[in-house]
């Protein structure tokens, strides 16, 4: 095959090979969302936690764990470039029910441009209960946070807040690259409903679906849903 290449083609291949893999990815991906992910990963690899954005296939399977019915909030934690956000909208979750919590400033800017009708909060999942309005009605929490790479105390604090804000019967959806059928830091008020491995993702991931066994203390009889402040 090399003998059939023209000199300009050989020259182009030589130039490409002289560029680092990261630079080639930047050139190839340009303005698309993965380039936003790559830049953020290079700046803060520990906070991002993954080496590549979740695949559309994984995102669709996570979104499928969220019931379409309901009038409470659907909270997404660690949205990154918005792959799961898009899947939730395509699932039929109305934009006015969806609240995204993301602590990366660059991801927040990207998400607000990509999903102008969705509430995107710039904040930390460690402070979830403070970011939401009083007595929120939360039907589901969908998390892409790298719980296993976080300090254990932070991971426990984050997961404990799911129990605090989810209504009775509400669901929490979390994926993990650890394929063992056990989610670490599961609070007593949440019970595992199901888990499955999505082999088509790179790397493969397991999706856990948890269900709140009882109403949180903040779940008062008042059913009116209050929208959080998007400027947070």
FENVEN-V483021 format. One record per backbone hydrogen bond with DSSP energy under -1.0 kcal/mol. CO is the residue of the C=O (numbers start at 1). NH is the residue of the N-H. E is the energy in kcal/mol with one decimal. If there is no record, write none. Layout:
((CO NH E) (CO NH E))
//
This chain:
((1 4 -1.1) (2 5 -1.3) (6 10 -2.1) (7 11 -2.5) (8 12 -2.3) (9 13 -2.3) (10 14 -2.4) (11 15 -2.3) (12 16 -2.3) (13 17 -2.4) (14 18 -1.2) (16 19 -1.2) (20 24 -2.4) (21 25 -2.1) (22 26 -2.3) (23 27 -2.4) (24 28 -2.6) (25 29 -3.1) (26 30 -2.0) (29 32 -2.4) (32 35 -1.6) (33 36 -1.2) (33 37 -1.8) (34 38 -2.8) (35 39 -2.3) (36 40 -2.1) (37 41 -2.7) (38 42 -2.4) (39 43 -1.5) (40 44 -3.1) (44 48 -2.0) (45 49 -2.4) (55 59 -2.5) (56 60 -2.5) (57 61 -1.8) (58 62 -2.2) (59 63 -2.6) (60 64 -2.0) (62 65 -1.2) (63 66 -1.9) (73 139 -2.4) (73 140 -1.4) (74 99 -2.6) (75 142 -3.3) (76 101 -3.1) (77 144 -2.4) (79 82 -2.2) (82 86 -2.5) (83 87 -1.6) (84 88 -2.5) (85 89 -2.1) (86 90 -2.5) (87 91 -1.6) (88 93 -2.2) (94 97 -1.8) (97 74 -2.6) (98 119 -1.2) (99 76 -2.9) (100 121 -3.7) (101 78 -2.4) (102 123 -1.2) (104 108 -2.4) (105 109 -2.2) (106 110 -2.0) (107 111 -3.0) (108 112 -2.5) (109 113 -1.7) (110 114 -2.4) (111 115 -3.0) (115 118 -1.7) (119 100 -3.0) (121 102 -2.5) (121 123 -1.1) (124 127 -2.1) (125 128 -1.4) (127 131 -1.6) (128 132 -1.6) (137 73 -3.7) (138 167 -2.1) (139 171 -2.1) (140 75 -2.8) (141 173 -3.2) (142 77 -2.7) (143 175 -1.0) (145 147 -2.0) (146 149 -1.4) (151 155 -2.3) (152 156 -2.5) (153 157 -1.9) (154 158 -2.5) (155 159 -2.4) (156 160 -2.3) (157 161 -1.3) (159 163 -1.1) (160 164 -1.2) (161 165 -2.0) (162 166 -2.3) (167 170 -2.3) (170 212 -2.9) (171 141 -2.4) (172 210 -3.2) (173 143 -3.6) (174 208 -3.4) (176 206 -3.2) (180 182 -2.3) (187 190 -1.6) (189 213 -2.9) (191 211 -2.5) (194 209 -2.7) (196 207 -3.2) (198 205 -1.5) (205 198 -3.7) (206 176 -2.3) (207 196 -1.7) (208 174 -2.3) (209 193 -3.4) (209 194 -1.6) (210 172 -2.1) (211 191 -2.4) (212 169 -2.5) (216 219 -1.7) (218 220 -1.5) (229 232 -1.7))
//
